[in-house]
Amino acid sequence: ELAGGLRFELAQAASLSGADENSGADRQIRTRDALLLAMHQERETRLLSEECTCLLAARIGTLDAAIVDGSLAGTDKGSQVIKALIKHVKNVVPDALNSIDETLDLTEVNRNDLEDAIKSFSIS
């Protein structure tokens, strides 16, 4: 559900590199970079709930400020943002995360809880 259309979205944004900044392409490129940041993992395996958290954060624009600040996939800054996001969400809605991992399902209730927790995350 969260990953739907991901390949198309990434391919479309890749074709826009170098486009005029005011063409709307900058938003698609920022979304691409946020999705790449959300999916990037270095020598670590994430739980399903953590993957859902990261992808949802990218999809709803929570990672946009980090991208603009240079926190890209593969950078220390990017890794720190993702770790802080996951830690924050674990503190705010641990039951939702546990439910996702136990059932391997992202219910509407859990998705709403995740989204609220993600929106309360502040990138510093």
QUIQUIWO-V768988 format. One record per helix or strand of 3 or more residues. SS is the DSSP state (hx for helix, st for strand). FROM is the first residue (numbers start at 0). TO is the last residue. Records with the same first field share a line. If there is no record, write none. Layout:
# QUIQUIWO-V768988
SS = FROM-TO, FROM-TO
This chain:
# QUIQUIWO-V768988
hx = 5-13, 20-22, 24-38, 47-58, 63-67, 75-91, 93-102, 107-118
